[in-house]
Amino acid sequence: MSVVFVGPRAMRRLNRSYRNRDYATDVLSFAYDGDSVDGRMLLGEIVIAPAVAAAQARRFHTNTETEIRRLLVHGILHLLGYDHETDHGEMNRLQAGLMRKTSRTFHGIIGRDW
């Protein structure tokens, strides 16, 4: 899996090209269909627009770091085949649980003296 960070203009172009939506979205996921390298499956690519994430973080009263982590989790779930538009809330519930787990893990790592 690869993660790419782009500006709002690039994200808008991607969203327009691949989803026919003419605005800068927060995250896009592009799954690789069974491609592999050295016998390891390639999951896909996640594209995140940090500027859009920062604006959303302000709107959601959270920090940009948390919002980017949420977008990364969201993108990974899409690469794994989840679709929040059709799954009656399954992806959203899984995402919420993963956010709680990654929050505890993340804060545990950051709080350590290196």
C-alpha positions in Angstrom: 0.0 0.0 0.0 1.2 3.5 -0.7 0.0 6.8 0.8 0.3 10.0 -1.2 -0.3 13.5 0.1 -1.4 16.1 -2.4 -2.7 19.7 -2.5 -6.3 20.6 -3.0 -6.0 21.3 -6.8 -4.5 17.9 -7.4 -7.1 16.3 -5.3 -9.9 18.1 -7.2 -8.5 16.9 -10.5 -8.3 13.3 -9.2 -11.8 13.5 -7.8 -13.1 15.0 -11.1 -11.3 12.4 -13.2 -12.2 9.3 -11.2 -15.5 10.2 -9.5 -16.9 12.9 -11.7 -17.1 15.2 -8.7 -15.7 18.7 -9.2 -14.3 19.5 -5.7 -11.3 18.7 -3.6 -12.2 15.7 -1.5 -10.4 14.6 1.6 -9.3 11.0 0.7 -9.4 8.8 -2.4 -8.5 5.1 -2.5 -7.4 3.2 -5.6 -7.3 -0.6 -5.1 -4.9 -2.7 -7.1 -6.6 -5.7 -8.6 -4.4 -8.6 -7.4 -1.1 -7.1 -8.4 1.9 -8.4 -6.5 5.6 -7.7 -6.2 8.0 -10.5 -5.0 5.0 -12.6 -4.1 3.5 -9.9 -1.8 0.0 -8.6 -2.7 -0.2 -4.8 -3.3 -3.3 -3.5 -1.6 -3.5 -0.1 -3.4 -2.9 3.6 -3.1 -4.5 6.1 -0.7 -4.4 9.8 -1.6 -5.0 12.3 1.1 -5.3 16.1 0.9 -3.8 17.5 4.2 -5.3 21.0 3.6 -8.8 19.5 3.3 -8.1 17.4 6.3 -7.0 20.5 8.3 -10.2 22.3 7.4 -12.3 19.3 8.4 -10.4 19.0 11.7 -11.4 22.6 12.5 -15.0 21.9 11.6 -15.1 18.6 13.6 -13.3 20.3 16.6 -10.3 17.9 16.5 -6.7 18.2 15.4 -5.3 17.7 11.9 -3.2 14.7 13.0 -6.4 12.9 14.2 -8.2 13.8 11.0 -5.4 12.5 8.8 -5.3 9.3 10.9 -9.1 8.9 10.4 -8.7 9.4 6.6 -5.9 6.8 6.5 -8.1 4.3 8.3 -11.0 5.2 6.0 -8.9 4.7 2.9 -7.5 1.3 4.1 -11.1 0.1 4.8 -12.0 1.1 1.2 -9.0 -0.8 -0.1 -10.2 -3.9 1.8 -13.5 -3.7 0.1 -15.7 -1.8 2.5 -18.2 0.7 1.2 -20.0 3.0 3.6 -22.4 4.0 0.9 -23.9 0.5 0.6 -23.0 -1.5 3.8 -25.7 -0.1 6.2 -23.1 1.3 8.6 -20.7 -1.6 8.9 -17.7 0.4 7.6 -18.5 3.3 9.9 -18.7 1.1 13.0 -15.4 -0.7 12.1 -13.8 2.7 11.5 -14.9 4.1 14.8 -13.5 1.0 16.6 -10.2 1.2 14.8 -9.9 4.9 15.6 -10.4 4.1 19.3 -7.7 1.4 19.1 -5.2 3.5 17.1 -5.7 6.4 19.4 -4.7 4.4 22.4 -1.7 2.9 20.6 -0.6 6.2 19.0 -0.8 8.1 22.3 1.1 5.3 24.0 3.9 5.6 21.5 4.1 9.4 21.5 4.2 9.5 25.3 7.3 7.5 25.6 10.8 8.9 26.1 12.9 8.0 23.1 
